[in-house]
Amino acid sequence: MAPVEERPRALLAGASRGWVRILPWALAFVLCVALLPTTIVVLTADYGLNAGVAAGLALAQAAPLLLAVVRPLQAWCVVFAADVAGALALLAAGFEERLLWPLPPMELVGYVALSLALGLRERRRTLVLVWLATAGANVGLAFVAPHGFGAEELLFTILGGVALLLGGVLRERYEVQRRLAEQKTISEAERGRRTLLEERARIARELHDVVAHHMSVITVQADTAEYRLDGLPPYVREEFTSIAATARESLGEMRRLLGVLRDEEAHGELVPQPGLRQVGQLVEATARTVGPVEFTPCDAEVPEAVGLSAYRIVQEALANVVRHAPGARTQVSLSVTAPDPQDGARLTVLVVNGPAPRPPGGPSGGPLEAHGTGHGLVGMHERVRLVGGSLDTGPLPDGGFRVAARLPLNSP
């Protein structure tokens, strides 16, 4: 099956503003309407050309300007041939020496406009070939010039070349800007993706520690069951031995799979992971740094993964307060809702800060960090999604900010 030919786009069709997209059509229409009758009048009245021939030449030289909006190269071929034919036809008309030749002024205007359209659409090689064809035709006509050949006769080549060069420069400048915009978009997408992957890797490392602890406990309990429990039948001892072997094998496999996530800079993450009991220490440290923090603790027993997620959410939220609202009054609240028949019990993590009492940063009033890392909200969403909870973040009417997470205490 033959490939479908792509429909050519109009000049400036990719512009963001509507009036810019319409501009080439408007200019082509105005030039066509203005040059068509003008060419007929000038060729017949000033140059003494036959009216029928003048009308045919005017139509061939002006009408393709509308085509130039979509297919400038094809339009140039028609206009170029018509201009050369018109120059040869004028040789038999016996026009006065003061008149411009080989192209009268109105034809020169149309050719320059067409050259500009070519420069905006075609590649550099095509533009060079077009200019060489123009210069070659100009030199060839010089040998049959009726009144000698001077600088005025070179306008055909000079102005056409300038228009081609200007259009080419504008096109290449637009291409560079478009590629830079695309690269910026790709870079932002890649940066967001990299941030998400880094946060997922960090969460995986922390969960590895949590799960490894439980698997180690299972292994120890299964290995010591025959010593701690008297009178175990042989088949029960074999069952405990099998459980211990399976737990050790699973723990080894998990460590091998997740060991690649630990880089050389992650040694500090080998310590036991924090939970709800360490949130108070985090709040105290923040209060000593940026100002008053009201803390409502929660002593409920929660799964380690939920406690770790809650700690990290509070940590990221307080870090954002330090960056963007130092000195603002901040409230940190942890609470467990009563079990619900549908959702079950949930841990609610709430961090609310008011507006900053002074502009963050130094004397310049800029933020403490000119460019955020992007890990804060991304990390919160990933941790909440991991345990099947919900997260609500956003600014407050008074200029503060609110972070509210609801984490289920039962595995999703």
Stockholm file with secondary structure:
# STOCKHOLM 1.0

chainA/1-412         MAPVEERPRALLAGASRGWVRILPWALAFVLCVALLPTTIVVLTADYGLNAGVAAGLALAQAAPLLLAVVRPLQAWCVVFAADVAGALALLAAGFEERLLWPLPPMELVGYVALSLALGLRERRRTLVLVWLATAGANVGLAFVAPHGFGAEELLFTILGGVALLLGGVLRERYEVQRRLAEQKTISEAERGRRTLLEERARIARELHDVVAHHMSVITVQADTAEYRLDGLPPYVREEFTSIAATARESLGEMRRLLGVLRDEEAHGELVPQPGLRQVGQLVEATARTVGPVEFTPCDAEVPEAVGLSAYRIVQEALANVVRHAPGARTQVSLSVTAPDPQDGARLTVLVVNGPAPRPPGGPSGGPLEAHGTGHGLVGMHERVRLVGGSLDTGPLPDGGFRVAARLPLNSP
#=GR chainA/1-412 SS CCCCCCCCCCTTTTCSSHHHHHHHHHHHHHHHHHHHHHHHHHHHHTSCCCHHHHHHHHHHHHTHHHHTTTCHHHHHHHHHHHHHHHHHHHHTTTCCTTSCCSSCHHHHHHHHHHHHHHHHHSCHHHHHHHHHHHHHHHHHHHTTCTTCCCGGGGHHHHHHHHHHHHHHHHHHHHHHHHHHHHHHHHHHHHHHHHHHHHHHHHHHHHHHHHHHHHHHHHHHHHHHHHHHSTTCCHHHHHHHHHHHHHHHHHHHHHHHHHGGGCCTTCGGGGSCCCCGGGHHHHHHHHHHHHSCEEEECCCCCCCHHHHHHHHHHHHHHHHHHHHHCTTCCEEEEEEECCCCTTTCCEEEEEEEECCCSSCSSSTTCCCSSSSCCSHHHHHHHHHHHHTTCEEEEEECTTSCEEEEEEEESSCC
#=GC SS_cons         CCCCCCCCCCTTTTCSSHHHHHHHHHHHHHHHHHHHHHHHHHHHHTSCCCHHHHHHHHHHHHTHHHHTTTCHHHHHHHHHHHHHHHHHHHHTTTCCTTSCCSSCHHHHHHHHHHHHHHHHHSCHHHHHHHHHHHHHHHHHHHTTCTTCCCGGGGHHHHHHHHHHHHHHHHHHHHHHHHHHHHHHHHHHHHHHHHHHHHHHHHHHHHHHHHHHHHHHHHHHHHHHHHHHSTTCCHHHHHHHHHHHHHHHHHHHHHHHHHGGGCCTTCGGGGSCCCCGGGHHHHHHHHHHHHSCEEEECCCCCCCHHHHHHHHHHHHHHHHHHHHHCTTCCEEEEEEECCCCTTTCCEEEEEEEECCCSSCSSSTTCCCSSSSCCSHHHHHHHHHHHHTTCEEEEEECTTSCEEEEEEEESSCC
//
